[in-house]
Amino acid sequence: MAHIMPESPRPGVPAVTNPFDAIRQVRPDGSEVWSARALMLLMGYDRWHNFQTAIERAIRAAENTGTFTPEAFYRLREEGTGGAPRTDYLLNRYGAYLVALNGDPVKKPLVAAAQAYFVVRTRQAEVQEAEAAVPVWAPPPVRVPRATDPVNPLDLPLSYREALEALLGSVRACHEAEEQVQELAPAARSWELLASPDRAGDFTVAEAAQTLCRAGIRTGQNRLMDDMKRWGWVTPSGRPYQRTVDRGWMVLRTEQYEHGETGEARVRTQARVRPAGLNAAHDRLVHERQVPLPRFPGRAGPQPLAGNPDRGDGPGDWFDVGVEGL
């Protein structure tokens, strides 16, 4: 073991007055240690057996928190003391601090003085080490906490009141989350029923807008049609582009009817939205309007068109009759 010498005052510097500083020993490498037997007297113990109980509790505390090191509690066997060999410990700053924390409460004033001393010494050493490790020209490093970081015992509640306040905050957060789920559940059930990809049939633009409203998106027939034109789903006159039909998002229904006044046979067409298209419109509107809605299960359908693609209109892409319901 390296030679240890008591710290002596420098020339021109008054001797220390704190008794814990007086028994402090300094190694050649600058580290500090305290003799457990010298510390025993300052903490009000008159028997080594009783003080050794506090040391053993301190060692168990360090082991339980994963901070135990042999340097913190270096055991010595002293001989030549005029009797049988006796045991002593050289405690580093952290080891002495744990011993002070595990002192006998009956000797409260002296134990409290030891605790206060080692708290101050530990803080002073931490500040000095931090200042020495950080260059003058660089700011202190900032570390972002991670979910996988181990829990610091110093971050845990220190009192019964703090523990209750932390528990109350967690309970409130759980209740708020449950209330939000209950509020969104009807919309989720409605959406799963109306917009399921397995649902047969299709919707008029007006029906599609009403279904989106039930899912929490404010829209209407004309507004939804304007959105689909902006996305490049339909032509300016409201006819679905072939690419939109190929994706299974929309369909063009054609029917023949008899004119009421002339009796002439005519043909009319109507753009209709399929369930997959309703899902795609829902996803697009949620993204654009930042609607706080969950992604409902069972919706692995295609994604909305990105941007506004080239129209590619041709002579056959245009209606020559009005579009019902637009």
Summary of the structure (lengths in Angstrom):
residues: 326
radius of gyration: 39.5
end to end distance: 92.5
largest distance: 132.9
contacts: 786
relative contact order: 0.07
helix: 45%
strand: 13%
